[in-house]
Amino acid sequence: MEVYQVLHMNGGIGDASYASNSSVQKKVITMTKPIREQAIVDLYNSSSNNPTTLCIADLGCSSGPNTLLVVSHLMEMVHITCKKLAHQTPEFQVYLNDLPGNDFNTIFKSLPGFLKEMKKQMGLGFGPCFVTGVPGSFYDRLFPANSLHFVHSSYSLMWLSQVPAGLESSNKGNIYIGSNSPPSVLKAYHEQFQRDFTLFLKCRSEELVTGGRMVLTILGRQSEDPTSKDGCYIWELMAMALNEMVAEGLIEEEKMDSFNIPQYTPSPAEVKSEVQKEGSFSINGLEVSTVPWSASRNSEYYPSEEYFTDGGYDVAMCMRSVAEPLLSSHFGEGIIEEVFQRYKEIVADRMAKEKTEFFNVTISMTRK
């Protein structure tokens, strides 16, 4: 499976689209807003010669209502800071990056309305804003050297550049790290993360100006044990649904054994270690936050039987918007409805019995 070609969120605005099923991601963006705001204000205040054009890149932007949310927050904070200092607000150059399969068309269609609303909110003195789509892998160089002032990424860097090599025969019954995965699988996933994250840091260090800021939020885990439920439970439950279908002859066992998710959910210590080893950035802050699986719902939390049934559906749709392209590419589109119906029931059962949360690692850095 070529991750570069098949990894993307479901596009459009339909029931199974990422745009309609990204409430968890929006919740995380909202929770981490103060960290980004502090970073962008510190960047502007520390610039001895404030740039006339501020260049911002959002990596792994996907599509839907969350795509321009971070950008609007950052521009608003710069505008407010400039007004306090009696400075002219800079022009903004915004780069939105994702893999080529991303639904950039939906983003582009939303831009005129977004820019009109920003000008209305900011009022007089708000500088021009230019938005560019940048298709490509963030594990490669994407921008000219010393051209960026601020880099942001949320819920993207847990995706690896490829499935770690050699898992086909050693991770039987699993689609990611599982509680019964052998040490060789854990090692393969961790080493792939190390290679990818180091390469990401190296590329961004060349693209950011000295003193430029970067804020990354990664779906991770709190425990240092990679087999803990912190980071792999959501995929273990999907593996259960797939294994049920294998047992019933609906999926070939060989197909199941050869499918592994190209993802790694790191601990805070692992993130910190790779940043320190790569050496191009100083760490300003490192935080862990949690968001319940129930945040996939737009309504408030109600601990009732109806809630857990609906909650299972919403979590399943959230995961479908993310994983469907990978599953369809490997197993074929014919399994999708059945596997997510089973997955919904499994998730609903676990949500009724257990505390189910996503763990997020957010790191704020300055380019040395």
C-alpha positions, 0 to 999 in steps of 0.5 A, spaced: 500 500 500 502 506 497 500 511 503 502 517 499 497 515 494 491 512 498 491 516 505 486 522 505 480 523 509 473 522 505 472 529 501 465 532 500 460 534 505 456 527 505 454 523 511 461 519 511 465 526 509 471 528 514 467 535 514 461 532 517 465 528 522 471 532 525 468 534 531 473 531 535 478 534 531 475 541 532 475 540 540 482 539 540 483 545 536 479 549 540 483 546 547 490 548 544 488 555 542 492 558 547 498 555 546 498 557 538 496 564 540 502 565 545 506 562 540 504 567 534 504 573 539 511 571 542 513 570 534 511 577 533 513 581 539 520 577 538 521 580 531 526 585 531 524 587 524 517 585 523 515 582 517 511 586 512 508 579 510 507 573 515 507 566 512 503 561 515 503 554 513 498 549 516 500 542 514 495 536 514 490 541 513 484 536 510 478 539 508 471 542 512 470 547 517 476 546 521 481 547 515 481 555 516 479 555 523 486 555 526 488 560 520 483 565 522 485 564 530 492 566 528 491 572 523 486 575 529 491 574 534 496 578 530 491 583 528 490 584 535 497 585 537 498 590 532 493 594 534 496 594 541 502 596 538 500 601 533 503 597 528 500 596 521 497 589 520 502 585 516 499 582 509 498 574 510 501 568 506 497 562 508 499 555 505 494 549 506 498 543 505 496 536 505 497 529 500 494 530 493 488 526 494 485 531 499 479 535 497 482 541 496 476 543 491 472 544 497 477 548 501 478 553 494 470 554 494 470 556 501 475 561 500 471 567 498 466 567 503 472 566 509 476 572 506 470 576 506 468 574 513 475 575 516 475 582 513 468 584 516 471 581 523 477 585 523 475 591 520 480 597 518 487 595 518 486 588 516 492 586 511 491 582 505 491 575 505 493 570 500 491 563 500 495 557 497 494 550 496 500 546 497 499 538 495 505 534 497 508 530 503 510 533 509 516 528 510 519 532 504 521 539 503 515 543 501 517 551 501 523 555 499 528 555 505 527 561 510 520 562 507 516 561 513 514 564 520 509 560 523 508 552 522 502 549 525 499 541 524 494 538 528 492 531 528 496 529 522 503 527 524 501 521 527 500 518 520 507 515 518 510 516 511 509 508 510 507 502 513 513 499 517 516 494 513 516 486 515 509 486 519 505 482 514 507 475 518 508 478 525 502 482 527 497 477 525 490 479 527 492 486 528 491 492 524 496 496 528 500 495 535 495 491 539 496 488 546 498 481 543 503 484 538 510 481 539 516 486 540 518 486 533 512 490 531 513 495 537 520 496 534 518 497 527 513 502 528 517 506 533 523 506 528 518 508 523 516 514 527 523 516 529 525 516 522 519 520 519 519 525 525 526 527 524 525 528 517 519 532 518 523 536 523 529 537 518 525 539 513 521 544 517 528 547 520 530 549 513 523 552 511 522 556 517 526 563 518 531 563 525 526 564 530 520 562 527 515 558 531 512 551 530 506 548 534 504 541 533 498 537 536 499 529 535 494 524 537 498 520 542 498 516 548 500 518 556 503 511 557 510 510 555 507 503 554 505 503 546 501 497 547 496 501 552 489 503 551 491 510 551 494 510 544 491 503 540 484 502 543 480 505 537 484 501 532 484 494 536 476 495 536 476 496 529 481 489 528 475 486 532 470 487 527 474 485 521 476 479 525 469 477 526 468 478 518 474 473 517 471 468 522 465 468 517 468 468 511 467 475 509 474 477 509 480 473 506 485 471 512 491 473 508 488 480 506 487 481 514 494 479 516 497 483 510 493 490 513 496 494 518 495 502 519 500 507 517 500 510 524 504 511 530 501 515 537 507 517 540 508 519 548 510 526 550 517 523 552 518 520 545 516 527 541 521 530 546 527 526 545 526 526 537 526 534 537 532 534 542 536 529 538 534 533 531 537 539 534 534 545 530 528 547 535 528 549 542 522 547 546 517 552 549 512 547 552 510 540 551 503 538 554 498 532 554 490 533 553 485 529 553 478 529 549 473 523 550 470 519 544 464 522 546 466 529 543 465 526 536 458 528 538 455 535 537 450 535 543 452 535 550 454 528 554 448 524 556 449 517 560 443 514 557 442 507 553 440 512 547 447 516 548 451 510 547 448 507 541 448 514 538 455 515 541 457 509 537 455 511 531 458 518 531 465 515 533 464 510 527 462 515 522 468 519 525 473 513 524 470 512 517 471 519 515 479 517 516 480 510 515 475 508 509 480 510 503 485 505 507 480 500 508 477 500 501 484 500 497 486 494 501 479 490 502 475 493 496 469 497 497 464 492 498 466 491 506 465 498 508 458 498 510 458 491 514 465 493 517 463 499 520 456 497 522 459 492 526 465 497 529 459 501 531 456 496 536 463 494 539 464 501 540 458 503 543 458 497 548 465 499 550 463 506 551 457 504 556 462 500 560 469 504 560 472 511 560 474 512 553 479 518 551 483 520 546 490 523 548 493 529 545 501 531 545 502 538 543 509 541 543 511 548 541 517 550 539 522 555 536 527 555 530 534 556 533 
